[in-house]
Amino acid sequence: MKKTLKKKLQYLGLFSPIKKLLSRIGLINDFSQSKIKSKVNNLDTFLLQIGNASVTFDTSDIYSNNWFYPRYTNTIHEPIASGLFVKYVKNNSVVFDIGAHIGYFTCLAAAIAKSGQVHAFEMDDKCKNIIERNIEINRFTNVKLNNVAVSNKAGQIKIPHLNQPSPGLSIKRVSGQFDTVASVSIDSYISENNLIPDFIKIDVEGAEWMVLQGMKGMLQKIRPILLIEFHIEILAFDYDTNYQHILKFLSELGYQLFLLTEYRESREEQLIRIKVGDNLEGNPMILCLQSN
């Protein structure tokens, strides 16, 4: 019964949001929502091997150690999404990782696109330091790390001041102490750097619409593969945006949209074709492919 309920919640994209909510009210423990005091173990690295890619992550700091262990001891982070990187990123691809966190997908992309480029965007300065260590330990020379927020325009954005990295850092939830970071649009970034991205991953805690609006010019000319984690409730309550507007926007650009089911748990690629009007809940991940 417990497994069946969990699978249904995962299919609907509700398992992780409910888990986060329960952790916030103290019913379960979630390392990302509580103060981390010690390492789970004494392992200073985590080895990721998928396809022909091999990446070593530095877990010597408490945050990284608790992020990888023990939950990924015998598995990997978001197996289906990781598999899509292996499937679609090529040796010479130009990859954008928008919302890079500690650099998991940044480093996976760098290991695959050895003759290409990876451009990582992460506004959390504390995460930036972790990403830099992971780039260094793997001796990647094809990664450009940008400690900025990605938005619909260039400027300055306030973010909460936190004492440790956070996977849920949001530009719309600022109270008390704050830091100020630069923001960029992808249209401006690719123009300034003369880039044509092939694959873009977006995980920005509800700022999906702002990020996409900032790359509208590029999307009207080329159709890179997009892998987007939607945050349905945050989009609605913090950004006053209905996710259906985003589905419509992407569909009108000529994208076919696919929902990744159980992407946090399953290793088998499970994609369901979706269209404008289909109901989505929780934090679904959507693969966007150019129509043939």
TORKOL-4160 file (C-alpha; in steps of 0.2 Angstrom, whole numbers, padded with zeros to 4 digits, m for minus):
292
<pt num="1" X="0000" Y="0000" Z="0000"/>
<pt num="2" X="0014" Y="0012" Z="0005"/>
<pt num="3" X="0024" Y="0009" Z="m0011"/>
<pt num="4" X="0008" Y="0010" Z="m0022"/>
<pt num="5" X="0004" Y="0027" Z="m0014"/>
<pt num="6" X="0022" Y="0033" Z="m0017"/>
<pt num="7" X="0021" Y="0028" Z="m0035"/>
<pt num="8" X="0005" Y="0037" Z="m0038"/>
<pt num="9" X="0011" Y="0053" Z="m0030"/>
<pt num="10" X="0027" Y="0052" Z="m0040"/>
<pt num="11" X="0017" Y="0050" Z="m0056"/>
<pt num="12" X="0007" Y="0066" Z="m0052"/>
<pt num="13" X="0023" Y="0075" Z="m0047"/>
<pt num="14" X="0017" Y="0077" Z="m0029"/>
<pt num="15" X="0029" Y="0066" Z="m0019"/>
<pt num="16" X="0043" Y="0078" Z="m0018"/>
<pt num="17" X="0033" Y="0093" Z="m0014"/>
<pt num="18" X="0023" Y="0084" Z="0000"/>
<pt num="19" X="0039" Y="0077" Z="0007"/>
<pt num="20" X="0046" Y="0095" Z="0008"/>
<pt num="21" X="0030" Y="0101" Z="0016"/>
<pt num="22" X="0031" Y="0087" Z="0029"/>
<pt num="23" X="0049" Y="0091" Z="0033"/>
<pt num="24" X="0045" Y="0109" Z="0035"/>
<pt num="25" X="0032" Y="0106" Z="0049"/>
<pt num="26" X="0044" Y="0093" Z="0057"/>
<pt num="27" X="0035" Y="0077" Z="0053"/>
<pt num="28" X="0050" Y="0070" Z="0043"/>
<pt num="29" X="0068" Y="0075" Z="0042"/>
<pt num="30" X="0075" Y="0082" Z="0026"/>
<pt num="31" X="0093" Y="0088" Z="0026"/>
<pt num="32" X="0090" Y="0102" Z="0014"/>
<pt num="33" X="0077" Y="0110" Z="0025"/>
<pt num="34" X="0087" Y="0108" Z="0042"/>
<pt num="35" X="0103" Y="0114" Z="0048"/>
<pt num="36" X="0117" Y="0102" Z="0044"/>
<pt num="37" X="0128" Y="0098" Z="0058"/>
<pt num="38" X="0139" Y="0083" Z="0053"/>
<pt num="39" X="0143" Y="0072" Z="0039"/>
<pt num="40" X="0133" Y="0056" Z="0036"/>
<pt num="41" X="0150" Y="0046" Z="0033"/>
<pt num="42" X="0168" Y="0050" Z="0030"/>
<pt num="43" X="0168" Y="0048" Z="0011"/>
<pt num="44" X="0176" Y="0063" Z="0003"/>
<pt num="45" X="0170" Y="0059" Z="m0015"/>
<pt num="46" X="0155" Y="0052" Z="m0024"/>
<pt num="47" X="0158" Y="0043" Z="m0041"/>
<pt num="48" X="0145" Y="0045" Z="m0054"/>
<pt num="49" X="0146" Y="0033" Z="m0069"/>
<pt num="50" X="0133" Y="0033" Z="m0082"/>
<pt num="51" X="0134" Y="0028" Z="m0100"/>
<pt num="52" X="0152" Y="0032" Z="m0105"/>
<pt num="53" X="0153" Y="0047" Z="m0093"/>
<pt num="54" X="0162" Y="0046" Z="m0076"/>
<pt num="55" X="0162" Y="0061" Z="m0064"/>
<pt num="56" X="0170" Y="0063" Z="m0047"/>
<pt num="57" X="0161" Y="0074" Z="m0035"/>
<pt num="58" X="0169" Y="0082" Z="m0020"/>
<pt num="59" X="0159" Y="0077" Z="m0004"/>
<pt num="60" X="0172" Y="0083" Z="0009"/>
<pt num="61" X="0161" Y="0097" Z="0015"/>
<pt num="62" X="0146" Y="0094" Z="0025"/>
<pt num="63" X="0132" Y="0100" Z="0013"/>
<pt num="64" X="0139" Y="0090" Z="m0002"/>
<pt num="65" X="0141" Y="0074" Z="0009"/>
<pt num="66" X="0123" Y="0075" Z="0015"/>
<pt num="67" X="0116" Y="0079" Z="m0002"/>
<pt num="68" X="0124" Y="0063" Z="m0010"/>
<pt num="69" X="0124" Y="0051" Z="0005"/>
<pt num="70" X="0115" Y="0040" Z="0010"/>
<pt num="71" X="0102" Y="0043" Z="m0003"/>
<pt num="72" X="0113" Y="0040" Z="m0018"/>
<pt num="73" X="0124" Y="0026" Z="m0011"/>
<pt num="74" X="0117" Y="0013" Z="m0023"/>
<pt num="75" X="0109" Y="0025" Z="m0036"/>
<pt num="76" X="0111" Y="0042" Z="m0045"/>
<pt num="77" X="0102" Y="0058" Z="m0044"/>
<pt num="78" X="0087" Y="0059" Z="m0055"/>
<pt num="79" X="0091" Y="0044" Z="m0066"/>
<pt num="80" X="0079" Y="0048" Z="m0080"/>
<pt num="81" X="0085" Y="0066" Z="m0082"/>
<pt num="82" X="0103" Y="0060" Z="m0081"/>
<pt num="83" X="0100" Y="0047" Z="m0094"/>
<pt num="84" X="0093" Y="0061" Z="m0106"/>
<pt num="85" X="0109" Y="0070" Z="m0104"/>
<pt num="86" X="0118" Y="0055" Z="m0110"/>
<pt num="87" X="0106" Y="0052" Z="m0124"/>
<pt num="88" X="0105" Y="0070" Z="m0131"/>
<pt num="89" X="0121" Y="0079" Z="m0126"/>
<pt num="90" X="0135" Y="0075" Z="m0139"/>
<pt num="91" X="0154" Y="0076" Z="m0139"/>
<pt num="92" X="0154" Y="0094" Z="m0146"/>
<pt num="93" X="0137" Y="0100" Z="m0139"/>
<pt num="94" X="0135" Y="0118" Z="m0131"/>
<pt num="95" X="0125" Y="0115" Z="m0115"/>
<pt num="96" X="0117" Y="0128" Z="m0103"/>
<pt num="97" X="0114" Y="0122" Z="m0085"/>
<pt num="98" X="0102" Y="0136" Z="m0078"/>
<pt num="99" X="0101" Y="0133" Z="m0059"/>
<pt num="100" X="0116" Y="0123" Z="m0057"/>
<pt num="101" X="0115" Y="0120" Z="m0038"/>
<pt num="102" X="0131" Y="0110" Z="m0034"/>
<pt num="103" X="0135" Y="0106" Z="m0052"/>
<pt num="104" X="0129" Y="0089" Z="m0054"/>
<pt num="105" X="0122" Y="0091" Z="m0071"/>
<pt num="106" X="0135" Y="0104" Z="m0076"/>
<pt num="107" X="0149" Y="0091" Z="m0073"/>
<pt num="108" X="0139" Y="0077" Z="m0081"/>
<pt num="109" X="0137" Y="0088" Z="m0096"/>
<pt num="110" X="0156" Y="0092" Z="m0096"/>
<pt num="111" X="0161" Y="0074" Z="m0095"/>
<pt num="112" X="0150" Y="0070" Z="m0111"/>
<pt num="113" X="0153" Y="0086" Z="m0121"/>
<pt num="114" X="0172" Y="0084" Z="m0120"/>
<pt num="115" X="0175" Y="0094" Z="m0136"/>
<pt num="116" X="0160" Y="0106" Z="m0133"/>
<pt num="117" X="0156" Y="0119" Z="m0120"/>
<pt num="118" X="0146" Y="0119" Z="m0104"/>
<pt num="119" X="0139" Y="0136" Z="m0097"/>
<pt num="120" X="0133" Y="0135" Z="m0079"/>
<pt num="121" X="0122" Y="0148" Z="m0071"/>
<pt num="122" X="0121" Y="0148" Z="m0052"/>
<pt num="123" X="0116" Y="0163" Z="m0041"/>
<pt num="124" X="0120" Y="0156" Z="m0024"/>
<pt num="125" X="0138" Y="0160" Z="m0020"/>
<pt num="126" X="0140" Y="0146" Z="m0008"/>
<pt num="127" X="0135" Y="0134" Z="m0022"/>
<pt num="128" X="0147" Y="0142" Z="m0033"/>
<pt num="129" X="0162" Y="0137" Z="m0022"/>
<pt num="130" X="0156" Y="0119" Z="m0022"/>
<pt num="131" X="0154" Y="0119" Z="m0041"/>
<pt num="132" X="0172" Y="0126" Z="m0043"/>
<pt num="133" X="0179" Y="0111" Z="m0033"/>
<pt num="134" X="0169" Y="0099" Z="m0043"/>
<pt num="135" X="0176" Y="0106" Z="m0059"/>
<pt num="136" X="0193" Y="0106" Z="m0052"/>
<pt num="137" X="0193" Y="0088" Z="m0046"/>
<pt num="138" X="0188" Y="0082" Z="m0063"/>
<pt num="139" X="0200" Y="0094" Z="m0072"/>
<pt num="140" X="0187" Y="0101" Z="m0083"/>
<pt num="141" X="0192" Y="0114" Z="m0095"/>
<pt num="142" X="0176" Y="0116" Z="m0105"/>
<pt num="143" X="0165" Y="0124" Z="m0091"/>
<pt num="144" X="0161" Y="0142" Z="m0089"/>
<pt num="145" X="0153" Y="0146" Z="m0072"/>
<pt num="146" X="0143" Y="0161" Z="m0070"/>
<pt num="147" X="0138" Y="0167" Z="m0053"/>
<pt num="148" X="0123" Y="0176" Z="m0058"/>
<pt num="149" X="0104" Y="0175" Z="m0059"/>
<pt num="150" X="0095" Y="0171" Z="m0075"/>
<pt num="151" X="0080" Y="0182" Z="m0079"/>
<pt num="152" X="0071" Y="0191" Z="m0093"/>
<pt num="153" X="0083" Y="0206" Z="m0092"/>
<pt num="154" X="0099" Y="0211" Z="m0085"/>
<pt num="155" X="0100" Y="0220" Z="m0069"/>
<pt num="156" X="0102" Y="0217" Z="m0050"/>
<pt num="157" X="0091" Y="0205" Z="m0040"/>
<pt num="158" X="0090" Y="0202" Z="m0021"/>
<pt num="159" X="0091" Y="0184" Z="m0015"/>
<pt num="160" X="0090" Y="0178" Z="0003"/>
<pt num="161" X="0106" Y="0178" Z="0013"/>
<pt num="162" X="0109" Y="0160" Z="0019"/>
<pt num="163" X="0123" Y="0152" Z="0029"/>
<pt num="164" X="0123" Y="0136" Z="0018"/>
<pt num="165" X="0119" Y="0132" Z="0001"/>
<pt num="166" X="0100" Y="0129" Z="m0003"/>
<pt num="167" X="0092" Y="0119" Z="m0018"/>
<pt num="168" X="0076" Y="0130" Z="m0015"/>
<pt num="169" X="0084" Y="0147" Z="m0016"/>
<pt num="170" X="0071" Y="0159" Z="m0023"/>
<pt num="171" X="0072" Y="0177" Z="m0029"/>
<pt num="172" X="0054" Y="0179" Z="m0023"/>
<pt num="173" X="0056" Y="0174" Z="m0005"/>
<pt num="174" X="0067" Y="0188" Z="0002"/>
<pt num="175" X="0065" Y="0193" Z="0020"/>
<pt num="176" X="0077" Y="0199" Z="0033"/>
<pt num="177" X="0095" Y="0198" Z="0027"/>
<pt num="178" X="0098" Y="0198" Z="0008"/>
<pt num="179" X="0112" Y="0198" Z="m0005"/>
<pt num="180" X="0112" Y="0206" Z="m0021"/>
<pt num="181" X="0117" Y="0197" Z="m0037"/>
<pt num="182" X="0118" Y="0202" Z="m0055"/>
<pt num="183" X="0105" Y="0195" Z="m0067"/>
<pt num="184" X="0107" Y="0191" Z="m0086"/>
<pt num="185" X="0095" Y="0186" Z="m0100"/>
<pt num="186" X="0100" Y="0171" Z="m0111"/>
<pt num="187" X="0097" Y="0181" Z="m0127"/>
<pt num="188" X="0110" Y="0194" Z="m0121"/>
<pt num="189" X="0122" Y="0181" Z="m0115"/>
<pt num="190" X="0122" Y="0171" Z="m0131"/>
<pt num="191" X="0124" Y="0187" Z="m0141"/>
<pt num="192" X="0139" Y="0193" Z="m0131"/>
<pt num="193" X="0147" Y="0176" Z="m0132"/>
<pt num="194" X="0143" Y="0171" Z="m0149"/>
<pt num="195" X="0135" Y="0155" Z="m0144"/>
<pt num="196" X="0122" Y="0143" Z="m0151"/>
<pt num="197" X="0116" Y="0131" Z="m0137"/>
<pt num="198" X="0111" Y="0113" Z="m0141"/>
<pt num="199" X="0104" Y="0108" Z="m0124"/>
<pt num="200" X="0097" Y="0118" Z="m0110"/>
<pt num="201" X="0092" Y="0112" Z="m0093"/>
<pt num="202" X="0082" Y="0124" Z="m0082"/>
<pt num="203" X="0078" Y="0122" Z="m0063"/>
<pt num="204" X="0075" Y="0139" Z="m0056"/>
<pt num="205" X="0062" Y="0137" Z="m0042"/>
<pt num="206" X="0047" Y="0145" Z="m0051"/>
<pt num="207" X="0057" Y="0158" Z="m0061"/>
<pt num="208" X="0054" Y="0147" Z="m0077"/>
<pt num="209" X="0043" Y="0159" Z="m0086"/>
<pt num="210" X="0056" Y="0174" Z="m0083"/>
<pt num="211" X="0070" Y="0163" Z="m0089"/>
<pt num="212" X="0061" Y="0158" Z="m0105"/>
<pt num="213" X="0055" Y="0176" Z="m0109"/>
<pt num="214" X="0074" Y="0180" Z="m0108"/>
<pt num="215" X="0078" Y="0168" Z="m0121"/>
<pt num="216" X="0063" Y="0171" Z="m0133"/>
<pt num="217" X="0073" Y="0179" Z="m0146"/>
<pt num="218" X="0085" Y="0164" Z="m0147"/>
<pt num="219" X="0070" Y="0151" Z="m0146"/>
<pt num="220" X="0062" Y="0160" Z="m0161"/>
<pt num="221" X="0077" Y="0156" Z="m0172"/>
<pt num="222" X="0084" Y="0140" Z="m0166"/>
<pt num="223" X="0076" Y="0125" Z="m0156"/>
<pt num="224" X="0088" Y="0118" Z="m0143"/>
<pt num="225" X="0083" Y="0104" Z="m0133"/>
<pt num="226" X="0075" Y="0110" Z="m0116"/>
<pt num="227" X="0074" Y="0100" Z="m0100"/>
<pt num="228" X="0063" Y="0111" Z="m0088"/>
<pt num="229" X="0058" Y="0107" Z="m0070"/>
<pt num="230" X="0041" Y="0116" Z="m0068"/>
<pt num="231" X="0037" Y="0122" Z="m0050"/>
<pt num="232" X="0018" Y="0123" Z="m0052"/>
<pt num="233" X="0013" Y="0131" Z="m0035"/>
<pt num="234" X="0028" Y="0143" Z="m0034"/>
<pt num="235" X="0024" Y="0149" Z="m0052"/>
<pt num="236" X="0006" Y="0153" Z="m0047"/>
<pt num="237" X="0009" Y="0160" Z="m0030"/>
<pt num="238" X="0026" Y="0169" Z="m0031"/>
<pt num="239" X="0026" Y="0173" Z="m0049"/>
<pt num="240" X="0007" Y="0175" Z="m0053"/>
<pt num="241" X="0010" Y="0163" Z="m0068"/>
<pt num="242" X="m0001" Y="0149" Z="m0074"/>
<pt num="243" X="0010" Y="0135" Z="m0081"/>
<pt num="244" X="m0002" Y="0133" Z="m0095"/>
<pt num="245" X="0005" Y="0149" Z="m0102"/>
<pt num="246" X="0022" Y="0141" Z="m0103"/>
<pt num="247" X="0015" Y="0125" Z="m0111"/>
<pt num="248" X="0007" Y="0136" Z="m0124"/>
<pt num="249" X="0022" Y="0147" Z="m0127"/>
<pt num="250" X="0033" Y="0131" Z="m0130"/>
<pt num="251" X="0020" Y="0123" Z="m0141"/>
<pt num="252" X="0018" Y="0138" Z="m0152"/>
<pt num="253" X="0037" Y="0138" Z="m0154"/>
<pt num="254" X="0035" Y="0121" Z="m0162"/>
<pt num="255" X="0041" Y="0110" Z="m0147"/>
<pt num="256" X="0034" Y="0093" Z="m0143"/>
<pt num="257" X="0032" Y="0091" Z="m0125"/>
<pt num="258" X="0035" Y="0076" Z="m0115"/>
<pt num="259" X="0032" Y="0073" Z="m0096"/>
<pt num="260" X="0045" Y="0063" Z="m0087"/>
<pt num="261" X="0036" Y="0051" Z="m0075"/>
<pt num="262" X="0045" Y="0045" Z="m0059"/>
<pt num="263" X="0060" Y="0055" Z="m0065"/>
<pt num="264" X="0068" Y="0056" Z="m0047"/>
<pt num="265" X="0066" Y="0037" Z="m0044"/>
<pt num="266" X="0065" Y="0026" Z="m0059"/>
<pt num="267" X="0080" Y="0021" Z="m0070"/>
<pt num="268" X="0069" Y="0017" Z="m0085"/>
<pt num="269" X="0065" Y="0031" Z="m0097"/>
<pt num="270" X="0046" Y="0035" Z="m0096"/>
<pt num="271" X="0040" Y="0049" Z="m0107"/>
<pt num="272" X="0022" Y="0054" Z="m0109"/>
<pt num="273" X="0017" Y="0066" Z="m0123"/>
<pt num="274" X="0008" Y="0081" Z="m0116"/>
<pt num="275" X="m0001" Y="0096" Z="m0124"/>
<pt num="276" X="m0008" Y="0112" Z="m0119"/>
<pt num="277" X="m0023" Y="0110" Z="m0107"/>
<pt num="278" X="m0016" Y="0094" Z="m0099"/>
<pt num="279" X="m0016" Y="0094" Z="m0080"/>
<pt num="280" X="0001" Y="0095" Z="m0071"/>
<pt num="281" X="0004" Y="0095" Z="m0053"/>
<pt num="282" X="0019" Y="0097" Z="m0041"/>
<pt num="283" X="0036" Y="0099" Z="m0049"/>
<pt num="284" X="0035" Y="0089" Z="m0066"/>
<pt num="285" X="0050" Y="0089" Z="m0077"/>
<pt num="286" X="0046" Y="0092" Z="m0095"/>
<pt num="287" X="0057" Y="0087" Z="m0110"/>
<pt num="288" X="0055" Y="0099" Z="m0125"/>
<pt num="289" X="0060" Y="0092" Z="m0142"/>
<pt num="290" X="0059" Y="0101" Z="m0159"/>
<pt num="291" X="0045" Y="0094" Z="m0170"/>
<pt num="292" X="0051" Y="0085" Z="m0185"/>
